[in-house]
Amino acid sequence: MMELFEMRKELKKALKKERYEHSEGVSYTSAALAMRYDPLLTDKALIAGLLHDCAKYLSLDTMLKLCKEGGYDPGEKKYQNSGLLHAKAGAVLVQKKYEITDPEIISAILWHTTGRIDMTLLEKILFIADYIEPNRTKIEASVQARLRQLAFTDIDRAVYEIAKQTCDYLNKKAASISPLTAEVCKYYEGICGSKEEK
């Protein structure tokens, strides 16, 4: 695997300044969440957070090509956009360019935009960190503060709240919602409901 300082150097070349700063924020937030829930995941969380958007500025054709190489279904045409495809393309790119072989890191990058049913701890950590990292300014401050607190106290509820907010936001914009994100919302709502019943 490439050394961390080399990853940072390569990533700086591939991303715009603001996106690189976001990636650093996600990296440190992921590491902090890992220290809270499973300190053994800290290094993996740091790397997954840093590299999660490595494919963000590739052309759509390149993303589709990488998806094909990795055996990932790009989905229906209406979901073939950089907002969704960069995660699948990134899961392939981290292996080719950044020499990542760890399946947990690759999987976390693969699912960081849509989430999935029954996510691993590292997948949840990256999904949440991408939303709550300190450089995120588009979310209302009080909402973000509540989500940050929730992330460190009830990780499943944080996943649910973020998936729900994503669906609500896309509904307001009349944008296509990935069926997977809608499934994640429903699945984690069920988990949170089960916890409350106990």
Secondary structure, 3 states (H helix, E strand, C coil): CCCHHHHHHHHHHHCCHHHHHHHHHHHHHHHHHHHHHCHHHHHHHHHHHHHCCCCCCCCHHHHHHHHHHHCCCCCCHHHCCHHHHHHHHHHHHHHHCCCCCCHHHHHHHHCCCCCCCCCCHHHHHHHHHHHHCCCCCCCCHHHHHHHHHHHCCCHHHHHHHHHHHHHHHHHHCCCCCCHHHHHHHHHHHHHHHHHHHC
